[in-house]
Amino acid sequence: MKRTIISFIIPFLIPSMAICQGQVFIEFHDNINQKAKVVHFPKREILNPIMIACSSHVIALSDIFKPTFLSLYDYSKEAFIGHYLQKGMGPDDVSMMTTFKSHGDEFYFWDINKRALSFVKADAPDHIARSISFTKVHPNLLKVYKISEDRSLATGAFPDSPFAILDNTSNSIIKLFGVYPYDDFDNKLTDKDKANQCSWYIHYEPSKMKMVAAALSGEFITFYDMKDLNNPTLIKKKGNLLPAYNGSRVSPDNIYSFIDVTGNSKYCVALYWGKTRKEFPHPDLFGGNKLLIYDWNGNPIKTIQLNHIYIGIAAAPNSEKVFLVRKDIETKDFLIESIDLK
């Protein structure tokens, strides 16, 4: 379940902080209710997904709990493709994914245990096509994302900055950048505490050369212009809510806001909850029930209120469709559904 991943990424090591009223959701004025449509991904072939990605015609699900990590479905043909990639430390194995995205017709993921950014082709998913090793960079890279053939983007325990631009060839950090919610938030925590507590979800949009970064706990989302990778610039930051802790443990009053982010050339889309853990309707549910839709300058467009709680989202690159994954708490089945943003 996604809450297992959250406990992995956010160790309970951070001091108590006060909670305050968030501002992200209330700035949206165009709010609609919309029912998602079922995608005919065979239920028996959906294992226990924690992340979803989407290319021009293929939906990919990642799973860290079953023997295989990758499940593929051709949504243009409504045809299941298969399960791929075994668990392990071999050259075509996966140990532990913390990111999972598409880039063109490739899917890629950060294997935090192997310290490698690995790529799988949609038309040859039975092996890892290539990997970029970052064993010589920073010891605490939490998530890594592709920017280009020679550059990547990382979150980790960096000094005074949440993000880093990596050189894929020299295996080095070329730029630290980004902002945290508050200056005094920076001063109270170690670099490792700050990285773990924020637990960023990121989407880099190559067609715009921009990125969005949203924090899971509290409420904070930022947009960056990435045209000059030697000097990424902040476009906009939103939110004023810090994570809430009691001593070394997450407080029951902690707000979980951003569950996932995705995008395409037209929209940035965030999956949002905005409430506490105890407000989920069932203890086995964790996710979001609203889509917050922005343009790539961070301006709010509209929100879509969903009928269910979803654990992940992925935008189709060439349409206004977003795919969502959720668990039916009564049948225990996982379902793939879609929403049209237009």
C-alpha positions as CSV (number, residue, x, y, z in Angstrom):
1,M,0.0,0.0,0.0
2,K,1.0,3.6,-0.5
3,R,1.2,4.2,3.2
4,T,4.0,1.6,3.4
5,I,6.0,3.8,1.0
6,I,5.2,6.8,3.0
7,S,6.6,5.2,6.1
8,F,9.7,4.3,4.2
9,I,10.3,7.8,2.9
10,I,9.4,9.7,6.0
11,P,11.2,8.3,9.1
12,F,9.8,9.6,12.4
13,L,12.8,11.6,13.3
14,I,11.6,15.2,13.2
15,P,10.8,17.7,15.9
16,S,7.3,19.0,16.7
17,M,5.9,21.8,14.5
18,A,2.8,23.9,14.6
19,I,0.0,23.5,12.1
20,C,-1.7,26.4,10.4
21,Q,-4.5,26.9,7.9
22,G,-3.5,26.1,4.3
23,Q,-4.2,28.3,1.3
24,V,-3.6,26.1,-1.8
25,F,-7.1,24.6,-2.3
26,I,-9.1,27.7,-1.6
27,E,-7.5,29.8,-4.4
28,F,-9.4,27.7,-6.9
29,H,-12.8,29.1,-7.9
30,D,-13.8,26.7,-10.7
31,N,-14.7,23.5,-8.9
32,I,-16.5,20.7,-10.6
33,N,-17.6,17.1,-9.7
34,Q,-16.7,14.5,-12.2
35,K,-17.0,10.7,-12.3
36,A,-14.0,8.8,-13.6
37,K,-14.4,6.2,-16.4
38,V,-13.3,2.6,-15.9
39,V,-10.3,1.6,-18.1
40,H,-10.6,-2.1,-19.2
41,F,-7.2,-3.1,-17.6
42,P,-8.0,-6.8,-16.6
43,K,-8.5,-6.8,-12.8
44,R,-6.7,-10.2,-12.4
45,E,-3.6,-8.6,-14.0
46,I,-3.4,-5.6,-11.7
47,L,-1.2,-6.8,-8.8
48,N,-0.6,-4.3,-6.0
49,P,0.4,-1.0,-7.7
50,I,1.9,1.9,-5.9
51,M,2.7,4.1,-8.9
52,I,1.4,4.7,-12.4
53,A,3.0,6.1,-15.5
54,C,1.7,6.6,-19.1
55,S,3.3,6.9,-22.5
56,S,1.5,7.8,-25.8
57,H,-0.4,4.4,-25.8
58,V,0.8,2.3,-22.8
59,I,-0.2,2.5,-19.1
60,A,2.4,1.1,-16.8
61,L,1.9,0.1,-13.1
62,S,4.8,-0.4,-10.7
63,D,4.6,-2.8,-7.8
64,I,7.1,-3.4,-5.0
65,F,5.1,-6.1,-3.2
66,K,4.9,-8.9,-5.9
67,P,7.6,-10.9,-7.7
68,T,7.3,-8.7,-10.8
69,F,7.6,-4.9,-10.7
70,L,6.0,-3.8,-14.0
71,S,2.6,-4.4,-15.5
72,L,1.8,-2.9,-19.0
73,Y,-1.5,-2.3,-20.8
74,D,-2.0,-0.8,-24.3
75,Y,-4.9,1.6,-23.8
76,S,-5.1,2.4,-27.5
77,K,-5.9,-1.2,-28.2
78,E,-7.4,-2.1,-24.9
79,A,-5.0,-5.0,-24.6
80,F,-3.0,-6.3,-21.6
81,I,0.7,-6.7,-22.5
82,G,2.2,-8.5,-19.6
83,H,4.2,-8.5,-16.3
84,Y,7.9,-7.8,-16.4
85,L,11.1,-7.3,-14.3
86,Q,11.9,-9.5,-11.4
87,K,12.8,-8.4,-7.8
88,G,16.5,-8.6,-7.1
89,M,19.9,-7.0,-7.6
90,G,20.7,-8.5,-11.1
91,P,21.2,-6.4,-14.2
92,D,17.6,-6.8,-15.3
93,D,16.1,-6.8,-11.8
94,V,14.6,-4.1,-9.6
95,S,15.3,-3.7,-5.9
96,M,13.2,-0.7,-4.8
97,M,11.5,2.0,-6.9
98,T,11.0,5.5,-5.5
99,T,10.2,7.2,-8.8
100,F,8.4,5.9,-11.9
101,K,7.7,8.1,-14.9
102,S,7.6,8.0,-18.7
103,H,9.8,9.9,-21.2
104,G,8.7,9.5,-24.8
105,D,8.0,5.8,-25.2
106,E,10.3,4.8,-22.4
107,F,9.5,4.3,-18.8
108,Y,12.2,5.0,-16.2
109,F,12.6,4.6,-12.4
110,W,15.0,5.4,-9.7
111,D,16.2,2.2,-7.9
112,I,17.2,3.6,-4.5
113,N,19.0,0.4,-3.4
114,K,21.0,0.0,-6.7
115,R,21.5,3.8,-6.9
116,A,20.6,3.7,-10.6
117,L,18.2,5.5,-12.9
118,S,17.0,2.7,-15.2
119,F,15.1,2.8,-18.5
120,V,12.7,0.2,-20.0
121,K,11.3,0.5,-23.6
122,A,7.6,0.1,-23.9
123,D,8.1,-2.3,-26.9
124,A,10.8,-4.3,-25.2
125,P,9.9,-4.4,-21.5
126,D,11.4,-7.8,-20.6
127,H,14.8,-6.2,-19.8
128,I,16.3,-2.9,-18.6
129,A,17.5,-1.1,-21.8
130,R,20.1,1.1,-19.9
131,S,20.9,2.5,-16.6
132,I,22.7,5.6,-15.3
133,S,24.6,4.8,-12.1
134,F,24.9,7.6,-9.4
135,T,27.1,5.7,-6.9
136,K,29.6,8.5,-6.7
137,V,27.3,11.4,-6.1
138,H,25.5,12.2,-2.9
139,P,24.9,9.2,-0.5
140,N,21.3,10.3,0.2
141,L,19.6,10.6,-3.2
142,L,15.9,9.8,-2.4
143,K,14.4,10.3,-5.9
144,V,15.9,10.9,-9.3
145,Y,14.1,12.1,-12.5
146,K,15.3,12.4,-16.1
147,I,15.6,15.8,-17.6
148,S,17.7,15.1,-20.7
149,E,20.3,12.6,-21.9
150,D,23.0,14.3,-20.0
151,R,21.1,15.8,-17.0
152,S,18.9,14.5,-14.2
153,L,17.0,16.0,-11.3
154,A,17.2,14.7,-7.7
155,T,15.7,15.1,-4.3
156,G,17.8,14.3,-1.2
157,A,19.6,15.5,1.9
158,F,21.4,18.4,0.3
159,P,22.9,21.4,2.2
160,D,20.3,24.2,2.4
161,S,18.5,23.1,-0.8
162,P,15.8,20.5,-1.6
163,F,16.8,19.7,-5.2
164,A,19.9,19.0,-7.3
165,I,20.8,19.0,-11.0
166,L,23.0,15.9,-11.7
167,D,25.5,15.4,-14.5
168,N,24.8,12.0,-15.9
169,T,28.3,11.6,-17.4
170,S,30.5,12.9,-14.6
171,N,28.3,11.4,-11.9
172,S,28.3,14.7,-10.0
173,I,26.1,17.5,-8.7
174,I,26.3,20.6,-10.9
175,K,23.7,22.8,-9.1
176,L,21.7,22.8,-5.9
177,F,18.5,24.8,-5.9
178,G,14.9,25.2,-4.6
179,V,13.1,26.6,-1.6
180,Y,11.5,25.1,1.5
181,P,8.3,26.4,3.0
182,Y,9.8,28.8,5.5
183,D,13.3,30.1,6.5
184,D,12.8,29.1,10.1
185,F,11.9,25.6,8.9
186,D,15.3,25.4,7.4
187,N,17.1,26.4,10.6
188,K,15.4,23.9,12.9
189,L,16.1,20.7,11.0
190,T,19.0,18.8,9.6
191,D,19.3,18.4,5.8
192,K,18.2,14.7,6.2
193,D,15.2,15.6,8.3
194,K,14.1,18.3,5.8
195,A,14.4,15.9,2.8
196,N,12.5,13.1,4.6
197,Q,9.8,15.3,6.0
198,C,8.9,17.0,2.8
199,S,8.8,13.8,0.7
200,W,8.6,15.7,-2.5
201,Y,6.5,14.5,-5.5
202,I,8.0,15.9,-8.8
203,H,7.0,16.2,-12.4
204,Y,9.4,17.6,-15.0
205,E,7.7,18.6,-18.3
206,P,10.2,18.5,-21.2
207,S,7.9,20.3,-23.6
208,K,7.8,23.3,-21.3
209,M,11.2,22.9,-19.6
210,K,9.5,23.4,-16.3
211,M,9.0,21.4,-13.1
212,V,6.5,21.2,-10.3
213,A,7.5,20.0,-6.8
214,A,4.8,19.3,-4.1
215,A,5.2,18.1,-0.5
216,L,3.2,15.3,0.9
217,S,2.9,16.5,4.5
218,G,1.7,20.0,5.3
219,E,0.8,22.0,2.2
220,F,3.5,23.4,-0.2
221,I,3.8,23.4,-4.0
222,T,6.4,25.1,-6.1
223,F,7.0,25.7,-9.9
224,Y,10.4,26.2,-11.5
225,D,11.7,27.3,-14.9
226,M,14.4,24.8,-15.9
227,K,15.5,26.4,-19.2
228,D,18.9,27.2,-17.7
229,L,19.9,24.2,-15.7
230,N,22.9,26.1,-14.3
231,N,20.4,28.5,-12.7
232,P,16.8,27.1,-12.3
233,T,14.5,29.9,-11.3
234,L,11.4,29.8,-9.0
235,I,8.2,30.8,-10.9
236,K,5.8,30.5,-8.0
237,K,5.4,29.0,-4.6
238,K,2.1,28.3,-2.8
239,G,1.1,27.0,0.6
240,N,1.7,27.9,4.2
241,L,1.2,24.7,6.1
242,L,4.0,22.8,7.8
243,P,4.0,19.1,8.7
244,A,2.8,18.5,12.3
245,Y,4.8,16.2,14.6
246,N,4.6,15.2,18.3
247,G,8.2,14.7,19.4
248,S,9.6,12.1,17.0
249,R,6.2,10.9,15.6
250,V,3.8,12.3,13.0
251,S,0.9,14.0,14.8
252,P,-2.6,12.7,14.2
253,D,-3.3,16.3,13.1
254,N,-0.7,16.2,10.3
255,I,-2.3,17.3,7.0
256,Y,-1.5,15.1,4.0
257,S,-1.9,17.4,0.9
258,F,-0.2,16.3,-2.3
259,I,-0.3,12.6,-3.0
260,D,1.1,12.7,-6.6
261,V,1.8,15.1,-9.4
262,T,1.8,14.7,-13.2
263,G,1.5,16.8,-16.3
264,N,1.7,17.2,-20.1
265,S,2.3,20.1,-22.4
266,K,-0.9,21.8,-21.4
267,Y,-1.5,21.1,-17.7
268,C,0.1,20.4,-14.4
269,V,-2.2,18.1,-12.4
270,A,-1.9,17.4,-8.6
271,L,-3.7,14.6,-6.7
272,Y,-4.8,16.2,-3.4
273,W,-6.3,15.2,-0.1
274,G,-5.8,18.1,2.3
275,K,-6.9,16.3,5.4
276,T,-5.5,14.2,8.2
277,R,-4.9,10.4,8.1
278,K,-7.8,9.7,10.5
279,E,-10.2,11.4,8.1
280,F,-9.9,8.6,5.5
281,P,-13.1,6.6,5.4
282,H,-11.2,3.3,5.9
283,P,-7.9,2.6,7.7
284,D,-6.6,0.7,4.6
285,L,-7.1,3.7,2.3
286,F,-4.6,6.4,1.6
287,G,-4.6,8.8,-1.4
288,G,-6.4,11.9,-2.8
289,N,-9.9,12.7,-3.9
290,K,-9.3,15.9,-5.8
291,L,-7.4,16.9,-8.9
292,L,-5.9,20.4,-8.7
293,I,-5.2,21.6,-12.3
294,Y,-2.6,24.4,-12.9
295,D,-1.0,25.9,-15.9
296,W,2.8,25.7,-16.0
297,N,3.2,29.2,-14.5
298,G,1.5,27.9,-11.3
299,N,-1.8,29.6,-12.0
300,P,-4.9,27.7,-10.8
301,I,-7.3,26.6,-13.5
302,K,-9.9,24.3,-11.8
303,T,-10.4,21.5,-9.4
304,I,-12.1,18.2,-10.1
305,Q,-13.8,16.5,-7.1
306,L,-13.5,12.7,-7.5
307,N,-15.9,10.1,-6.3
308,H,-13.2,7.9,-4.9
309,I,-9.8,8.0,-3.2
310,Y,-6.9,7.4,-5.6
311,I,-3.3,6.5,-4.9
312,G,-1.6,7.7,-8.1
313,I,-2.1,9.6,-11.4
314,A,-0.5,9.9,-14.8
315,A,-1.3,12.3,-17.6
316,A,-1.5,11.0,-21.2
317,P,1.2,13.0,-23.1
318,N,-0.8,13.8,-26.2
319,S,-4.3,14.2,-24.9
320,E,-6.3,15.8,-22.1
321,K,-6.8,12.4,-20.3
322,V,-5.5,11.5,-16.9
323,F,-5.3,8.0,-15.7
324,L,-5.9,7.1,-12.0
325,V,-5.4,4.0,-9.9
326,R,-7.4,3.2,-6.8
327,K,-8.3,0.3,-4.5
328,D,-11.9,-0.9,-4.1
329,I,-12.0,-1.4,-0.3
330,E,-14.9,-3.8,-0.5
331,T,-13.7,-6.2,-3.2
332,K,-9.9,-5.5,-2.5
333,D,-9.5,-5.1,-6.3
334,F,-7.3,-2.4,-7.8
335,L,-8.9,-0.4,-10.6
336,I,-7.6,1.9,-13.4
337,E,-9.8,4.7,-14.4
338,S,-9.6,7.9,-16.4
339,I,-10.7,11.5,-16.3
340,D,-11.0,14.0,-19.2
341,L,-9.7,17.4,-18.2
342,K,-11.4,19.4,-21.0
